[in-house]
Amino acid sequence: MEDSVVEEGAEAEYVITDKQVVISAGKTMKGTDTYPIYIMKNYTV
């Protein structure tokens, strides 16, 4: 999660991020303990 940003109001549960990922304000990302969500490098959600 190096250089990644989770903006105010965003939620991330069971999420694996690569470098320089941005999760925008108000977004909700929810995986599960057996199937986490992966977000690739330099990606904005």
PyMOL CGO cylinders between C-alpha atoms (Angstrom):
from pymol import cmd
from pymol.cgo import CYLINDER

trace = [
    CYLINDER, 0.00, 0.00, 0.00, 2.99, 2.25, -0.55, 0.3, 1, 1, 1, 1, 1, 1,
    CYLINDER, 2.99, 2.25, -0.55, 1.98, 5.78, -1.63, 0.3, 1, 1, 1, 1, 1, 1,
    CYLINDER, 1.98, 5.78, -1.63, -1.70, 4.77, -1.72, 0.3, 1, 1, 1, 1, 1, 1,
    CYLINDER, -1.70, 4.77, -1.72, -4.52, 7.08, -0.65, 0.3, 1, 1, 1, 1, 1, 1,
    CYLINDER, -4.52, 7.08, -0.65, -7.89, 6.25, 0.86, 0.3, 1, 1, 1, 1, 1, 1,
    CYLINDER, -7.89, 6.25, 0.86, -9.82, 9.50, 0.73, 0.3, 1, 1, 1, 1, 1, 1,
    CYLINDER, -9.82, 9.50, 0.73, -12.23, 10.73, 3.41, 0.3, 1, 1, 1, 1, 1, 1,
    CYLINDER, -12.23, 10.73, 3.41, -15.48, 8.79, 3.55, 0.3, 1, 1, 1, 1, 1, 1,
    CYLINDER, -15.48, 8.79, 3.55, -14.12, 5.81, 1.60, 0.3, 1, 1, 1, 1, 1, 1,
    CYLINDER, -14.12, 5.81, 1.60, -14.35, 2.31, 3.05, 0.3, 1, 1, 1, 1, 1, 1,
    CYLINDER, -14.35, 2.31, 3.05, -11.97, -0.56, 2.34, 0.3, 1, 1, 1, 1, 1, 1,
    CYLINDER, -11.97, -0.56, 2.34, -12.40, -3.99, 3.93, 0.3, 1, 1, 1, 1, 1, 1,
    CYLINDER, -12.40, -3.99, 3.93, -10.35, -7.00, 2.88, 0.3, 1, 1, 1, 1, 1, 1,
    CYLINDER, -10.35, -7.00, 2.88, -8.66, -5.00, 0.12, 0.3, 1, 1, 1, 1, 1, 1,
    CYLINDER, -8.66, -5.00, 0.12, -5.11, -5.54, -1.10, 0.3, 1, 1, 1, 1, 1, 1,
    CYLINDER, -5.11, -5.54, -1.10, -3.60, -2.62, -2.99, 0.3, 1, 1, 1, 1, 1, 1,
    CYLINDER, -3.60, -2.62, -2.99, -0.42, -2.30, -4.98, 0.3, 1, 1, 1, 1, 1, 1,
    CYLINDER, -0.42, -2.30, -4.98, 1.57, 0.97, -5.06, 0.3, 1, 1, 1, 1, 1, 1,
    CYLINDER, 1.57, 0.97, -5.06, 0.06, 4.38, -5.81, 0.3, 1, 1, 1, 1, 1, 1,
    CYLINDER, 0.06, 4.38, -5.81, -3.61, 3.37, -5.64, 0.3, 1, 1, 1, 1, 1, 1,
    CYLINDER, -3.61, 3.37, -5.64, -6.33, 5.95, -4.90, 0.3, 1, 1, 1, 1, 1, 1,
    CYLINDER, -6.33, 5.95, -4.90, -9.69, 4.96, -3.44, 0.3, 1, 1, 1, 1, 1, 1,
    CYLINDER, -9.69, 4.96, -3.44, -11.88, 8.03, -4.02, 0.3, 1, 1, 1, 1, 1, 1,
    CYLINDER, -11.88, 8.03, -4.02, -14.07, 9.67, -1.40, 0.3, 1, 1, 1, 1, 1, 1,
    CYLINDER, -14.07, 9.67, -1.40, -17.36, 7.92, -0.83, 0.3, 1, 1, 1, 1, 1, 1,
    CYLINDER, -17.36, 7.92, -0.83, -16.37, 4.63, -2.48, 0.3, 1, 1, 1, 1, 1, 1,
    CYLINDER, -16.37, 4.63, -2.48, -16.93, 1.31, -0.72, 0.3, 1, 1, 1, 1, 1, 1,
    CYLINDER, -16.93, 1.31, -0.72, -14.68, -1.66, -1.48, 0.3, 1, 1, 1, 1, 1, 1,
    CYLINDER, -14.68, -1.66, -1.48, -15.52, -4.86, 0.40, 0.3, 1, 1, 1, 1, 1, 1,
    CYLINDER, -15.52, -4.86, 0.40, -13.98, -8.25, -0.18, 0.3, 1, 1, 1, 1, 1, 1,
    CYLINDER, -13.98, -8.25, -0.18, -14.11, -11.22, 2.17, 0.3, 1, 1, 1, 1, 1, 1,
    CYLINDER, -14.11, -11.22, 2.17, -11.48, -12.95, 4.28, 0.3, 1, 1, 1, 1, 1, 1,
    CYLINDER, -11.48, -12.95, 4.28, -11.44, -15.84, 1.79, 0.3, 1, 1, 1, 1, 1, 1,
    CYLINDER, -11.44, -15.84, 1.79, -11.67, -13.67, -1.35, 0.3, 1, 1, 1, 1, 1, 1,
    CYLINDER, -11.67, -13.67, -1.35, -10.06, -10.24, -0.89, 0.3, 1, 1, 1, 1, 1, 1,
    CYLINDER, -10.06, -10.24, -0.89, -10.23, -7.54, -3.57, 0.3, 1, 1, 1, 1, 1, 1,
    CYLINDER, -10.23, -7.54, -3.57, -6.94, -6.73, -5.34, 0.3, 1, 1, 1, 1, 1, 1,
    CYLINDER, -6.94, -6.73, -5.34, -6.37, -3.29, -6.90, 0.3, 1, 1, 1, 1, 1, 1,
    CYLINDER, -6.37, -3.29, -6.90, -3.49, -3.03, -9.36, 0.3, 1, 1, 1, 1, 1, 1,
    CYLINDER, -3.49, -3.03, -9.36, -0.67, -0.46, -9.35, 0.3, 1, 1, 1, 1, 1, 1,
    CYLINDER, -0.67, -0.46, -9.35, -1.43, 3.18, -10.33, 0.3, 1, 1, 1, 1, 1, 1,
    CYLINDER, -1.43, 3.18, -10.33, -5.22, 2.60, -10.36, 0.3, 1, 1, 1, 1, 1, 1,
    CYLINDER, -5.22, 2.60, -10.36, -7.94, 4.98, -9.19, 0.3, 1, 1, 1, 1, 1, 1,
    CYLINDER, -7.94, 4.98, -9.19, -11.27, 3.65, -7.97, 0.3, 1, 1, 1, 1, 1, 1,
]
cmd.load_cgo(trace, "trace")
